[in-house]
Amino acid sequence: MQPIRMVDLQGQYAEIAPEVQEAINQVIKDTSFINGPVVREFQIQLEEYLDGTHVIPCGNGTDALQIALMALDLQPGDEVITADFTFAATVEVIALLKLTPVLVDIDPQTFNIDPKAVEKAITPKTKAIIPVHLFGQAAPMEPLLELAQKNNLYLVEDNAQGIGSTYTFSDGRKQKTGTIGTVGTTSFFPSKNLGGYGDGGAIFTRDTDLAQKIRGIVNHGMYKRYHHDIIGVNSRLDSLQAAVLNIKLKRLDFYNERRKAAAIQYTQRLSQHPKITTPIRQGDCDSHVFHQYTLRVHGVNRDALVDHLKEKNIPTGVYYPIPLHAQKAYQSPQYKDEDFPVTNRAVKEVISLPMHTELSLEQIDYITASLIEFMDAQ
């Protein structure tokens, strides 16, 4: 059996190595390292994949979130509601722009933001909601859209973990995550479902005027060289990353299907165990692209389980061990621990198993048998 990796970028690269090397060599030969033609090619290909949504590439996923909020002209003190259970980048950019983050609890089944908690948190100062498509599972966009429309709020999708997933509305209509709200963002960090070989990100919107504004923000506020029309930043996707992403984008649906297949195998082996709750899959499973395969474990010492699997040479992840409301940087008198019962339980129970496009059935059998061995011994 091959060594088990949390993310097997080496195995994935082996399948596409000749194409990648040729593409990288071409960029070096052309010396168009910033905003070269390959970046424009990637933008066009991703716009087609997202059914015509405007795509503005940028330097990384955190920049994408910050730029999206900058483009909405929010003012210091404006409130932005987001989930307590997510990576810090989601709330980090809110604080950096002197906006006020308002954290709310999550749905116990999906780990995504709870629309009922969002509704309770809306005040006259609320200007935006940031749902996170956490672990690759589409957030509950329909009720969030209704709340946004009812209260005249922006809806900013953090799609860093969910690219390629599809949300199904109650009328059967389907739409790619990241393209549903006012603006969406994503990350091309190497471990993502669509990952480069360095940092990268992008912003999505169906609003043509907003897209034009964002194009200026990512490039020092310039639409014409040395003419700075708005305040901007320096955040551009480099050509080497675009060259790699062009190759991987053609395989994104295939990669996501491989992840789903691995997730189904995990679930078949683990779902009947009384101490394990496997990830929920909705509809025909196109709403979840399994950036992570995250379990809940009950009645056992989660950290001891991590150690047990490590001894078996099985890597794991705990995403995330501390809720944002308890992080030193984001603590606030407005937060009471009892307001986050689902998050507080999740941080003690979650564990993510290896998940990538190269997982074999042999590896999945070994991982699940090792996990069950520990659970049964408790």
Phi and psi in degrees as a GROMACS rama.xvg file:
@    title "Ramachandran Plot"
@    xaxis  label "Phi"
@    yaxis  label "Psi"
@TYPE xy
-67.4154  149.775  GLN-2
-55.6977  143.124  PRO-3
-90.7489  127.532  ILE-4
-115.171  150.67  ARG-5
-63.5873  -43.1324  MET-6
-136.233  123.047  VAL-7
-101.561  76.2542  ASP-8
-71.6615  -26.3382  LEU-9
-66.9414  -45.6464  GLN-10
-64.82  -39.2895  GLY-11
-64.9129  -41.9411  GLN-12
-62.4866  -37.0292  TYR-13
-56.9664  -31.6967  ALA-14
-77.9235  -21.7861  GLU-15
-122.064  9.68472  ILE-16
-53.7356  -48.1759  ALA-17
-60.209  -41.9788  PRO-18
-65.425  -41.7294  GLU-19
-63.702  -46.2393  VAL-20
-63.1603  -40.6001  GLN-21
-63.6148  -43.0315  GLU-22
-66.3802  -43.1529  ALA-23
-65.1729  -42.9378  ILE-24
-61.0846  -35.8091  ASN-25
-67.4117  -40.282  GLN-26
-62.2674  -44.12  VAL-27
-64.5024  -39.9647  ILE-28
-63.7297  -41.5916  LYS-29
-75.8634  -23.4965  ASP-30
57.7894  26.1559  THR-31
-97.5447  76.8003  SER-32
-80.8981  -26.5308  PHE-33
-121.619  127.314  ILE-34
53.9549  36.2493  ASN-35
-75.0274  174.282  GLY-36
-59.8483  -27.1498  PRO-37
-69.2746  -28.1722  VAL-38
-67.5106  -44.0942  VAL-39
-62.8954  -38.7351  ARG-40
-62.3664  -44.2668  GLU-41
-63.5745  -42.7455  PHE-42
-56.8254  -46.8645  GLN-43
-64.3262  -43.3509  ILE-44
-64.1168  -38.9209  GLN-45
-72.1126  -35.4149  LEU-46
-61.3341  -40.1539  GLU-47
-66.0813  -40.8904  GLU-48
-62.6994  -34.0444  TYR-49
-95.9397  25.4948  LEU-50
59.258  41.1234  ASP-51
90.9681  2.43044  GLY-52
-64.281  140.398  THR-53
-65.362  136.592  HIS-54
-122.019  128.541  VAL-55
-120.619  104.531  ILE-56
-66.7398  152.743  PRO-57
-151.124  -172.764  CYS-58
-74.6956  -32.0987  GLY-59
-168.099  172.933  ASN-60
-68.9978  -33.9682  GLY-61
-67.3578  -43.7488  THR-62
-56.419  -40.8161  ASP-63
-58.2462  -44.7049  ALA-64
-64.0093  -44.7451  LEU-65
-63.2345  -44.5389  GLN-66
-64.8236  -39.5427  ILE-67
-59.2093  -44.3709  ALA-68
-69.2333  -37.5904  LEU-69
-59.2917  -38.7854  MET-70
-69.0428  -17.2422  ALA-71
-89.8498  -1.20018  LEU-72
57.6431  38.4406  ASP-73
-71.2005  151.765  LEU-74
-108.823  151.31  GLN-75
-50.6508  132.704  PRO-76
95.8548  -17.9835  GLY-77
-61.3644  142.073  ASP-78
-93.6787  138.801  GLU-79
-127.692  121.204  VAL-80
-90.8717  132.693  ILE-81
-150.605  176.76  THR-82
-79.2915  144.367  ALA-83
-72.6387  -24.2948  ASP-84
-107.161  89.437  PHE-85
-166.345  172.502  THR-86
-69.2398  149.907  PHE-87
-61.342  -24.7806  ALA-88
-56.6421  -32.9126  ALA-89
-59.7507  -42.6238  THR-90
-92.0087  -24.4184  VAL-91
-56.558  -44.6944  GLU-92
-70.2951  -30.4974  VAL-93
-61.6441  -47.6219  ILE-94
-66.7063  -39.7354  ALA-95
-60.1767  -32.8242  LEU-96
-89.1846  11.2951  LEU-97
63.4117  22.7466  LYS-98
-85.9183  170.374  LEU-99
-107.368  111.678  THR-100
-73.1093  136.783  PRO-101
-122.271  111.067  VAL-102
-92.5674  139.242  LEU-103
-132.851  167.228  VAL-104
-78.1167  174.539  ASP-105
-117.29  167.249  ILE-106
-76.3232  133.025  ASP-107
-68.4307  -21.381  PRO-108
-88.5623  -38.6677  GLN-109
-105.946  -12.814  THR-110
70.8626  0.271233  PHE-111
-87.5629  164.649  ASN-112
-55.9244  141.083  ILE-113
-92.5965  114.475  ASP-114
-56.5487  -33.4013  PRO-115
-66.0456  -38.2032  LYS-116
-68.3816  -36.5568  ALA-117
-61.5222  -47.3551  VAL-118
-58.7788  -40.8733  GLU-119
-67.1522  -25.783  LYS-120
-88.372  -10.126  ALA-121
-70.1979  131.049  ILE-122
-130.481  174.756  THR-123
-59.8954  -19.9892  PRO-124
-87.1051  -10.7566  LYS-125
-68.08  131.598  THR-126
-123.702  -18.7599  LYS-127
-155.788  155.825  ALA-128
-122.735  134.431  ILE-129
-116.207  96.0054  ILE-130
-78.5549  143.934  PRO-131
-110.355  127.961  VAL-132
-83.1385  76.2941  HIS-133
-72.114  136.718  LEU-134
63.6619  7.91555  PHE-135
100.191  2.71572  GLY-136
-94.3587  125.893  GLN-137
-59.7095  130.322  ALA-138
-70.7795  165.448  ALA-139
-76.6215  78.1912  PRO-140
-69.1609  -34.7057  MET-141
-62.4468  -52.3931  GLU-142
-64.7317  -31.1777  PRO-143
-69.4348  -38.7053  LEU-144
-61.0611  -41.8722  LEU-145
-62.3927  -42.4653  GLU-146
-64.3479  -42.0862  LEU-147
-63.4125  -44.2151  ALA-148
-67.7018  -41.6849  GLN-149
-63.3126  -35.1418  LYS-150
-109.051  10.6224  ASN-151
56.1101  51.6815  ASN-152
-113.095  151.599  LEU-153
-78.875  147.614  TYR-154
-120.5  111.464  LEU-155
-111.862  112.944  VAL-156
-87.3608  122.339  GLU-157
-89.2542  98.5598  ASP-158
-106.182  26.9707  ASN-159
-60.5795  -30.1209  ALA-160
-106.455  -2.065  GLN-161
-119.115  13.4077  GLY-162
-61.3947  130.721  ILE-163
99.8323  -13.0482  GLY-164
-80.3583  158.064  SER-165
-127.252  131.956  THR-166
-97.3521  135.073  TYR-167
-107.658  120.56  THR-168
-78.0029  166.837  PHE-169
-64.281  -21.854  SER-170
-89.8032  7.02318  ASP-171
92.0853  -9.51018  GLY-172
-68.0252  141.078  ARG-173
-117.435  145.568  LYS-174
-151.843  140.553  GLN-175
-64.7778  137.568  LYS-176
-62.2497  148.958  THR-177
92.8769  -14.3864  GLY-178
-115.948  7.8954  THR-179
-95.3106  -41.0089  ILE-180
-84.0359  -165.09  GLY-181
-59.864  -43.291  THR-182
-155.214  149.08  VAL-183
-128.375  158.306  GLY-184
-136.856  156.64  THR-185
-148.879  169.137  THR-186
-122.074  143.183  SER-187
-111.319  28.9939  PHE-188
-52.0957  144.502  PHE-189
-51.7556  -33.7169  PRO-190
-81.9825  -6.27528  SER-191
-70.3026  164.542  LYS-192
-58.2871  -36.8486  ASN-193
-117.149  95.3816  LEU-194
-121.258  144.533  GLY-195
-88.9293  -162.169  GLY-196
-112.485  38.4866  TYR-197
173.181  -163.371  GLY-198
-80.3643  155.931  ASP-199
178.578  160.609  GLY-200
-163.738  -179.755  GLY-201
-159.728  156.221  ALA-202
-117.718  139.869  ILE-203
-120.705  142.876  PHE-204
-161.306  149.183  THR-205
-92.7223  -4.59705  ARG-206
-87.7563  110.678  ASP-207
-61.65  -42.3273  THR-208
-65.5478  -41.1426  ASP-209
-66.0238  -38.7672  LEU-210
-60.7691  -42.4074  ALA-211
-63.5592  -40.0949  GLN-212
-63.2063  -42.9941  LYS-213
-64.3178  -37.4991  ILE-214
-58.8837  -33.879  ARG-215
-74.0498  -41.5984  GLY-216
-60.4161  -41.8017  ILE-217
-67.6501  -15.7884  VAL-218
-123.289  54.5311  ASN-219
61.6156  22.4577  HIS-220
75.2265  18.305  GLY-221
-103.257  135.029  MET-222
-108.959  -25.1459  TYR-223
-129.123  137.228  LYS-224
-53.264  126.922  ARG-225
69.6872  12.7312  TYR-226
-112.591  104.282  HIS-227
-97.9907  97.3108  HIS-228
-84.1619  -28.8267  ASP-229
-138.808  165.138  ILE-230
-75.434  127.492  ILE-231
-132.745  -166.858  GLY-232
-135.93  174.508  VAL-233
-106.153  97.5714  ASN-234
-147.278  92.7815  SER-235
-127.873  142.874  ARG-236
-76.2491  125.667  LEU-237
-80.2176  159.046  ASP-238
-66.0625  -33.4769  SER-239
-63.7417  -40.8168  LEU-240
-66.6172  -41.5419  GLN-241
-61.754  -36.7343  ALA-242
-62.6628  -42.2679  ALA-243
-68.3061  -44.0194  VAL-244
-65.6835  -33.0665  LEU-245
-57.4845  -42.4132  ASN-246
-69.7429  -43.1891  ILE-247
-72.755  -32.2697  LYS-248
-59.1621  -37.127  LEU-249
-62.4498  -21.3964  LYS-250
-108.911  3.74472  ARG-251
-58.0364  -47.1711  LEU-252
-62.9002  -38.8037  ASP-253
-63.4451  -45.124  PHE-254
-59.654  -44.3806  TYR-255
-65.5068  -36.1164  ASN-256
-65.5817  -36.8137  GLU-257
-62.9113  -41.6841  ARG-258
-63.6354  -44.3417  ARG-259
-61.575  -41.0929  LYS-260
-62.408  -42.1293  ALA-261
-64.4344  -40.649  ALA-262
-62.2632  -40.8943  ALA-263
-62.8626  -40.9207  ILE-264
-64.2673  -43.9789  GLN-265
-55.819  -49.9059  TYR-266
-63.9606  -39.5693  THR-267
-59.6247  -33.6915  GLN-268
-87.1067  -21.8769  ARG-269
-115.466  -20.0268  LEU-270
-67.8498  -21.8616  SER-271
-87.9433  -5.10459  GLN-272
-76.5584  130.458  HIS-273
-66.3691  -18.6427  PRO-274
-100.247  8.35136  LYS-275
-127.644  133.622  ILE-276
-114.216  116.768  THR-277
-86.0599  161.649  THR-278
-61.9356  140.406  PRO-279
-74.757  140.593  ILE-280
-120.203  126.462  ARG-281
-102.562  146.891  GLN-282
57.207  -132.376  GLY-283
-95.2053  20.9255  ASP-284
76.7271  7.27504  CYS-285
-81.1104  -4.08924  ASP-286
-85.7045  -4.07798  SER-287
-134.22  122.157  HIS-288
-109.019  9.07424  VAL-289
49.7623  57.835  PHE-290
-58.327  -39.0673  HIS-291
-129.328  149.109  GLN-292
-105.55  100.904  TYR-293
-112.227  119.7  THR-294
-95.8552  163.49  LEU-295
-111.359  136.173  ARG-296
-117.943  139.906  VAL-297
-123.763  142.123  HIS-298
70.9321  17.9116  GLY-299
-136.455  165.37  VAL-300
-83.9261  106.475  ASN-301
-59.6641  -40.5022  ARG-302
-67.559  -34.7863  ASP-303
-66.6979  -35.1229  ALA-304
-64.3549  -42.6913  LEU-305
-57.1617  -44.3003  VAL-306
-65.1846  -40.6777  ASP-307
-60.7374  -46.1851  HIS-308
-68.1171  -34.6442  LEU-309
-62.2039  -40.376  LYS-310
-62.2019  -27.2182  GLU-311
-89.0509  9.21942  LYS-312
62.7185  37.0669  ASN-313
-114.457  111.527  ILE-314
-74.3536  150.975  PRO-315
-140.365  171.887  THR-316
-137.669  150.295  GLY-317
-116.98  102.321  VAL-318
-119.101  95.0696  TYR-319
-136.346  145.255  TYR-320
-80.1559  -18.564  PRO-321
-132.377  125.588  ILE-322
-66.6686  154.315  PRO-323
-62.672  -34.5402  LEU-324
-66.5078  -17.3356  HIS-325
-99.3844  -4.30525  ALA-326
-73.1903  139.009  GLN-327
-54.5469  -41.1793  LYS-328
-67.505  -24.0337  ALA-329
-120.294  9.74211  TYR-330
-64.1279  143.445  GLN-331
-152.575  145.328  SER-332
-60.6897  -19.8928  PRO-333
-71.6092  -17.3489  GLN-334
-95.7909  128.466  TYR-335
-112  136.526  LYS-336
-56.3133  -34.922  ASP-337
-70.8273  -9.62924  GLU-338
-80.0381  -5.40465  ASP-339
-128.476  52.8733  PHE-340
-63.1599  -38.5514  PRO-341
-71.181  -44.8913  VAL-342
-62.3482  -45.4542  THR-343
-61.7289  -31.4088  ASN-344
-77.4521  -40.3476  ARG-345
-61.2605  -41.8106  ALA-346
-64.0338  -19.6731  VAL-347
-92.2062  -16.9553  LYS-348
-112.038  -22.7086  GLU-349
-75.1495  145.104  VAL-350
-150.701  132.668  ILE-351
-104.47  131.542  SER-352
-92.9278  162.627  LEU-353
-50.9715  134.373  PRO-354
-148.273  117.07  MET-355
-166.357  -179.497  HIS-356
-78.2584  -11.4998  THR-357
-106.527  6.8179  GLU-358
-62.1764  135.338  LEU-359
-102.656  160.696  SER-360
-61.7884  -35.4269  LEU-361
-61.348  -43.604  GLU-362
-66.509  -42.7654  GLN-363
-62.6429  -41.3181  ILE-364
-60.2569  -43.1609  ASP-365
-66.7057  -43.8765  TYR-366
-62.7754  -49.1572  ILE-367
-69.0936  -37.6515  THR-368
-63.9669  -40.1705  ALA-369
-66.4679  -38.2142  SER-370
-67.477  -47.2392  LEU-371
-64.3138  -36.0014  ILE-372
-55.2454  -45.2611  GLU-373
-67.4941  -46.6114  PHE-374
-61.189  -40.0899  MET-375
-71.6726  -24.1364  ASP-376
-81.7128  -9.89492  ALA-377
